[in-house]
Amino acid sequence: MLSTDVIAQLEKEKVIINDSDFIFVDTTVIEGVHVSNVIISDSIVSNAEKRFIIAHLIRNLLIDGAIIYNYDESGNNFTMKPYIEVSSDFIYENRNAICDVIYYLVHKDYFNLYGKTNGECDKFFLSPLLEVISDDLKHLKLTLKKEDAFSALPFAKIDIKQVIASLNSKDKEMYLRYFNLNKENISVSKLEALNGSGVYAYKISAYYAFAQIDTINECIWDEIAAENNDDIAQNDYARILEATTTKQGKIRSLYWLFKALKNGNYDAWEKIENQHLNLESSYPALQEDIYKKKDTEISEYEIEVLIDYALRGGKKEACKLYEYYRDYEHDEQEALYWLRIGAQNENSECQYEYGKLLFNKNEDESKIRGKFWIRKAAKNENDAAKKLEKELEN
């Protein structure tokens, strides 16, 4: 624990102290340069070297291009290099400590990570540097939301659709301008959305919903935003599917609702908790030999079970249905439907095949989206996709 004299000196230098027993962070400006400092007590991380590295890691997330600025126990400061390479193994092995540090930062209301009106996301929970522990961070985000960790703004990305839907006509026009929801910006945003931006895809969906009153395109771009892993879009698309009259639509809505929950969406968590929902199928699991059967040998009941499992996120089941409708039923539209479901369910073969199908179309937008799915398949360790990705880069 730091002495009161050292703390007083730090306060004089405009260091923001979160808790003298735990963590404090400063964002002072020295000669026009943002300087950050994080001190972590041994009550959170006992190993001194690990404390040092985790502190550097958090600094680099708090402020882009920050100069690392440390204090020793006497209050003297010294400047380190602005970048320390931290391996994925270190991050994974120390994920609990890293999450603890972030937890304390948030609970002291020092850093408002979410609720930004410009659609930007916080650096902690969507940081490429911390991608290796993304599931831990999503769980942390949901925990903080449930604990109402923020007092100033809600701990959630702004749901553009909910905001606009609650306004009168005059205010709607203002918000459409505020979110840059106009024809010119949407055409530019589509490129970002097709390349994988969930924020842009969801903005486009809102544009079609409120500026164009076009429910078909609203749903198209909502699904793309959900595929791009935007938790608000996933929750919103679940709502759209739930409102359909088809049994398949209602089952698939559960898949997206639980996907939103996994990504830390509070509204999804609240709905699942209040309605006691679950994603499990009521059908008994099929034997593995179903995937070895010839299409002519598959019964109607087995198709019914495959459909139910695939809609709930089954990878192999969706791929099997794609092959069944492509090779046996020769139903191109139904085969394409299950191919996309398989890609969404993270089946690497379906992602690769769906990506190729889109890329081979004579449309620029399809080619962009095709590359997106090929990249997803490659990241999902599909060898053919890795090879094609390299070819497309050259």
N, C-alpha and C positions, 0 to 999 in steps of 0.2 A: 504493500500500500504506500502511496506517495505521501510525503509529509505535507502539512498545511502550508508551509512556506513555498514548497515547489508548486503546489496547486495554485496558490495566490499569484506566483510568477507566471504560470501558464494562463491564468485568467487575465492578467495584465496584458499578455500578448494575444488576447482575443481567441484563446483556445476554448472551444465549446466542450465543457466537461459533461459527459452523460452520467457517469457515476464513478467516483474516485475509487471505489472498490472493484469495479469491473472494467469499463472501457471508456475512453473518451477520444474524441476526434476533433481536429481543427481543420478549418478551411481558410486559413489566413492567406493574405496576398502579400508577397514580398517582391518589391520592385516589379509589380505588375504581373507576377506569375503566381498562379494558384498553388498553394502548398498544403498538403494533407498530412495528418499525423494520426496514427491509431496506436493506443497503448492498451494492451490486453493483460488483465491480471492473471496470476497463476491459479486463481480459483476457477477459471474457465479452462485454461490450457496450462498444464503443469510444466511441460518441457519448454525451456527457454528458447531453444532454436526453433521449435515449432511455432511458438508465440510470435517470434520475429518474422517468420515466413508468412504466416497467416495475416499478420498485420500488413505486410507489404501487399499481399493479395487483395485484401479489402481496400487498401489505399487506391490501387490501380483500378478498382471497380468504381470507387466513389467519384473520382475526378479523372477524366481523360487527360493524359499527358502530365499528370501530377508529378512534382518533384518530391521524392521521399525525404521526410524531415523528421528526425528522431530526437527524443530527449533521453538523456541517461538519468539515473536516479537522483543526481544532484541538480537536475534542471538544465544542464548544458545541452545545447543542440548541435547536431552535425548532419550534413547532407550526404545521402547515399545516391547511388546511381538510380535513375528513375525507372529502371526495369529489372526485375529479377525473374528468371525463368522458373516456373513452378510446374512440375510434371503432373500428368493426369493421375498417376499412382498416388502422389502426395495428397492431391485434392481428395481423391476417393477415400484414402485411408484416414483422412482427418475431416471427413464430411460433417461429423457430428459437432466438432469444435467450430468449424466454419459457420454452420447453421446457428450455433449458440451465439456467436459474435453478431451475426446479422439480426438474430432475435432481440438481443439487448439494444442494438442500434435503433431498431424499429420501435420497440416498446418505450424508449425514451423520447419518441417523436422527434428525433433529430433529423431524420431524412425521409421526406415524403416520397416514397418509391412509386406510388401509383396515383391514379386519379388525375392524370395530366390531360388537359383538354385538347392538346394538339395531337393526341393519338400515340405519342411516344411511349415506350415501355420502360420499366425500370431496368437498371443495369445489373442488379443482382439476379433477378429471376429469369432473365433471358440472356445472360452473359455467355458468349461462346466459350469463354475461359472456364466457366463452371458447368459446361454442358454434361460433363461426366457424372455430375450429381444432380441432374435436372429433376429427377423424381423426388429427391430429398427436398429440393427447393420448392417444388410445387406443393408438397405436403406442408412445408413451413409456411408458405403463402396462405394456404387454406386455414392453418392453425391461427395465424395472425389475424385473419379476417374474422374468424369465429370469436376471437378474443377482443375484437374491436380495438385493435392496437393503435389505430389512428384517430385523432380527435378532430383534425382540421378537414380532412377530405376522406371519402370512403376508400377503403383499400380494394379498389377494383378499377379496371379500365372502364372508361365511360362507355356505356352502351348507347351508341348514337341513336339507334332506332327508338329505344325507350324514351330518350330525351325529346326527340322530335315528336313522337306520338302524343306526348303529354302537353304539347303547346298549341296555341291557337294559330290560325292561318298566318297572321302577320309575323309572329315570332318564329314560325316554321321557316319562313323565307329568310329571316335573319340567321337562323342556325344553319340553313343550307349553305349560305354564303360563308358562315364562320368555319364550317367543316370543308370548305372548298368543293361542295357537291354541285358542280356544274358540268355542262357537256364537255368543255375544253379540258378541264382537269381530269375528268373521268377517263377520257381516251388515253391520257398519259398514265393514269393509275392502273389501267388494265394490264399494262406491260409488267408493272411491279407485282400485281396480283397473280398473274399467270406464272411469274417466276417464283412465287412462293410466299408473298407477303399477305399475311392474314388481315392486317390492319387495312391495307388498301382494298382487298377483296370485300371486306365487310362494309367499307365506305361506299363501294360501288353498289352493293346490295341495298344500302340505305337510300342511295340516290334513286334507284329504280323504284323503291317502295314509296318514297315521298315526293320526289320531283317529277317522276314520270308516271306514277301509279301503275306500274307494270309488274304484276305479281310473278309472272313467268321468269323474267330476268332477275327479279329479286331473289327467287329461289335458286336459280342457276348460280348466282354469285355468292349466295349464302353457303351453298354446298362447297364451292371452291374455297371460301374462307375457312370452312370447317376442315376441309382437307389440308389446308395450310396450317392447321393446328392452332387456330385462334379460339380460345375457350368461350368467348362471348358468342361467336358465330356457331360453335358447336351446340351451345345451349339454345340458341335461337333456332337453329335448324331442327333440333329435337322437337321444339315447340311446333314448328311448321308440319313436321311429319306426324306428330301426335294428332294434329287436327284433321288429318286425312281420314277417309272412311275405310281404307284398306287395312287388313290385318297386318300385312307386311310393313306398311308404313309405320304403324304403331309400334311394332317390334323394333324396327330400325331406329325409331326415335329414342329407344332406351340405350342403344349402342352409343349414339352421339351424346346423350345425357351423361352417361358414365365416362365417356371420353372427356367431356367438359369437367367433370368432377376430378378426374385424374390430373387435369391441367390446372387445378386449383380454383375452379369457378364456384363462387359461394352460392349463387342462385341454384345451380345444379345440386350442390350438396343439400341445401335446404329442402328442395323438392323431394329428393331421394329419401331424406330423413323423415319428413312429414308424411309422405305417402308410403313409406316402407317398401320402396321399390328394390328389385334386384334384377340382375342381368342373366341369371342362370336359366337354362332351358328346362322345361318340364318333361321333355323327351329323354329317355335313356340314351346314353352314348352308343353310337354305332360301332360295330367291330371294325378293326383296322382293314379287314379284307374288302370292305366296301370300296376302297381306293384302288383295289386290284381287279375288281369286277369289270367285265365288259359292259358297255352302256346298255346293251340289250337285256342284261341280267338284273339291272337295278329296278326295284319295285317302286310303285307309286308312294308307298309308305316311306321308303328310304329317301326318295326325293323330298318328301314333306319334311323329314327330319333334317336333311342336309340344308334345306332352305331356312329352317328355324335356327339352326346353329350358325349358318353363314350370316344371317341378319344380326345376330348377337355378337359378331366379331370373329367367327371361325375362319381361319386362313385356308386350311385344306378343304373345308366344305365349299367355300366360295369358288375356289379354283376347280374343284370337281364339277360343280354346276356349270361353270364356264365351258369346260371341255364337253360336258354332256349335251348342252344346248348347241354348241358349235358343231360337234362331230356326229351326234345321233339325231337330234331333232332338227338340225340345220336351220335353227331360228337365230338369225344374225342379231336381231335387236335384243332378244333375251340373253344371248351369249355376251353381248357387250355390256348389258346391265350387270351381270355377275362378274365380269372381268373388272369393272370399275369397283364393285363391292369388294372384290378380292384385293385390289390395289389399296383401297381405303383401310382394309383390315390388315395391311402391312405384309401381305404375301408377296415376296420379292419377285416371284415368277410372274404374277399378275401385274405388278408394277412395271416390270420390264416389257411385257407384251402390250400393256395398255399404253405405255410411253411410246413404243415403236409404232403402234397403230396411229396415235395422234401425230407423231412426227412425220409420218409418211403421207399425211394429208397435204393437199396443195393450199393450205391456209396458214398465214403467218402466226396467228394466235394459237392454232393447234400445234404448230411446230414448237412454239415456246413452251406450251403446257406439256408437250411430249418430252422435252428435255427435262422438265421438272420431275416427271415420273421416272425417267431413266436415272437421274441423279439419286432419287429416293431408293431405287432398286440397287444401285451401286453401293450406296451407304448401308444398305441392308444385306451386303455381302453377296450379291448376285454377280457371278463371274462374267456372264455375258454382258450384263449392264456396265460393269467396270470397263470392259473392253470397248464397248460402244461409246461410253462417255469419253474415253481418251481419243477415239477417232473423231468425235464431234468437236473436241477442243482443238484439234490440229487443222 
